[in-house]
Amino acid sequence: MDREEQESGSGQAELDPDAPITMAGFPSCDETIERLYYYLDGELTEQRREEIGRHLDLCGPCGSAVEFEAELRKVVANRCRERVPDSLIDRVAAALDAEQLRARAGGLESAGPADPR
């Protein structure tokens, strides 16, 4: 399912990222910002991407917005790569094992071994 289908299913107004842009191929700031995530995600046609890119090159505020969003994505991506410490994984696994033993002692069914790795 693409982003358009997801948005239309959530009750939000539909945005067609490939809808015509006014002013002879030069989108307004509002149109550019509305399509910013489609632009960053590579979900626009080549023509639309070029139109948005021209706007971003010539418009300081919109160019700053795309730079901020692109940098934010890099920061989030780098933070999400951090590994959970082995000691925390071991503590969680031990707690899950202890809970399984307690559940079995109480006569409850278990979902299986507790190894989060």
N, C-alpha and C positions, 0 to 999 in steps of 0.2 A: 504494500500500500504506500503510495507516495504522500508527500506532505499535504498536497491539496486535498486528497481524499480524507486524510486524518483531520484536517481543519474543518472540512464540510461536515464531518460526522460529529464534531464537538459542539455544534450549534453556533459557531462563529461565522461571520460573513465570509463567503468564499473569495479568495484572491486568486485570480488567474495570472500566474507570473509571466505569461506570454501575451497578456492582453495588450492592445495597442497603446503606445505611449504618445502623448500629444507633443506638439512643438517640433515637428520635423525630426523625429528620432532623438530628441533631447528631453529626457524625463525631468519632471519637476523634483524638487527635494522630497516632497511627500511620497511620490511614486518610487523614488530611489530608495528611501528608507523602508517603505513597505516591502520592497523586493530584496533588501539587504541580505537576509538569511538565505534566500534562494540563490543569490549571487555567490555568497561564501560557500554554499553547499554544492555549487556547480550544477544547479537544477534549472538553468535558463538556456534558451536557445543561444546559439553563437551570436546572432544579431542582437538579441536583447542584452546579452552579456557585454557586448561592445558598447551599446548605448549607455548602459549603467556605468561601465568603466569610464567612458568619456565624461559623464557627469561627475564621477568621483575624482577624476583627474583635475577637473576645473573648479569644483566647489569645495572650498576649504572645510566648512562644517561637516558636509557629508563625507569627505575624504577622511576627516578626523574620526568620524563615527565608525567607518569601516576599519580603520587602523586599530581603533580601540577594541572592536569586536574580534578582529583577527588575533590581536595580542591576548585578549581574554581567553579565547579558545586554546591558544598555546599554553597559557598558564594552567588552565583546567586540565588539559591533556597531560601535562607534565606532572601535576599533582596526583592525577589518577593512576599514574604508573608506579607510585610508591608502593613498596611491598609491605604487607602486614608483618610485624615482627613474629618470628617463630615462637617466642615465649607466649605471645597472645594467642596464637593458633593452638598451642599446647594447652593453655588454660581453658580455652573454650571447649576443646575436645574432651578434656578431663571433666568439665562441668556437664557436658552432654552425656558422657559415659555414666557419670554418677546419677544423673536424672533417669537414664535408661534402667540402671540397676534398681533405683527406687521404684520406678514404675512396674518393673517385673516383680519386685517383692510385693507390690500391692495388687498383683494379678492383672495389670493392664498390658495390652499388646504393645509391642515396640515397633517403630518404623524401620529398624535396622541399625547397623553400626554407625557410630557418630565420629566420622573422620572428615572434617571440613576441607581437607586438602584434596 
